Amino acid sequence: MKRKPNSPQLPVLEAVEAAREKKAEHIVVLELKEVAGFTDYFLICSGASSRQIQAISDEIERRLARHGLRPAHIEGYNHAEWVLMDYLDFVVHVFSEQSRLFYDLERLWKTARRMPLGAES
């Protein structure tokens, strides 16, 4: 995926909608442009079971593929405790609740600005 100015925000919001559709919990988008050089956004969300985590990941991948976006790399899909989908301009993290608490990316990236998503998250 080629970088375009301000372009990652729309795919990130599409990924948020896909996660919501599959009932992801505690959806957060961190804007990392000012604090990290490797990506612009983290989308972080949780699923209640490995099956739901895979369903959330599948839906995000399906919805973004409709717009011509494919992840450069996916990790953790089979184990489904933490699925990482790297779209270069943004990274999707779909966690089990236990793994999310353990890795606590929101704390690690606490200087990043949170993108407002509305009450549904």
N, C-alpha and C positions, 0 to 999 in steps of 0.2 A: 504494500500500500504506500503510495507516494504521499509525502507530507504537503498539505496545502494550508495556508493561513486560516485559522479559525474553523477549519473543517471538522476536527474531531468531535466537537460538541454535538452535532446532529446525530452521528452514529452512536455516541454514548447514550443519548436520550432514547434512541431506538432500542438499544440494549436494555435500558431501564424498563421500557414498556414491555419488552419480551420477558424480562424477569418478573415483572408484576403479573403478567398473564399466567405465569406458572406458579404464582403465589409465593415468590421469594419473600423472605422476611428481612427487616432491618437494612433496607437498601440505602447505601451511601455512595456519593460520588465525590472523590477528593480531586481538587484541581492542583496538579503538581508542577505546572509550567514554571513557577517561580522557585521551586525547591528541589527539583530533580531534572536531570538532563536526558533521561532515557525514555520518558513518556510524558504525556500531558495530563492524563486522567487515570485514576483507579476507580473502577466500579466494584464495590464490595457488597455482597449480599449473602444470605444464608438460606439453607434448605433444611428441612426437618429429617430427611432420610437420604441415603445414598441414591435411591431411585429419583427422589425429587431434585437432588443436586444435578444429576445427569439430565433430567428433563429441562431444568432451567438452562443448563449449558447448551443443550440441543436447540432449544427455542431461540436463544441468543444467536447461535451460529446460523440457524435457518433464516432468521429475520435479517441479519446483516448480509448474508449471502444474496438475498434478493436485491440488495443495493450494490452488489459487486464486491463486497468486503469479505475477505477470508482471513482467518487468524494465521499469523506467521508460525505460531507454535501453540500447542495445547499440552498441558501436563496434568496428571492426576485424575484423568477421566475414569479409568477403570476402578481405581480405589475409591474415588468419590468422597474423600474427606475434605479436599481442597482442590478444586479444578481451577487452573490458571489458563486463561485464553489471552494470548498476546497479539493484539492488533497493531502493534508498534506505537501509534499515536495514543492509544489507551490500552489498559490491561484490565481484564475482567477477572475477579476473584469470586468464586462461588464456594462458600465454606459450609461445613457442618457447624453447628453451634459450638461444639467442644473445640474444634480446630480454630474457629474464629477467636474464641476467648484466649486460646493458647498463643497464637501468633500476634494477635492484637495490632493489626496494621494501622488502625485509626490512632492508636497511641504512638506507634513508631513514626507516623507521618502527621503528627499533631500540628505542625506548622502549616500544613496545607489547608487551603480554603475549602470549605464544604459547599458544593453546589446545591442551591435550594431545589428540592424536587416536589414539594407539595406534601399534603397530609397523608397520602396513600402509602408512603414508604415507611 
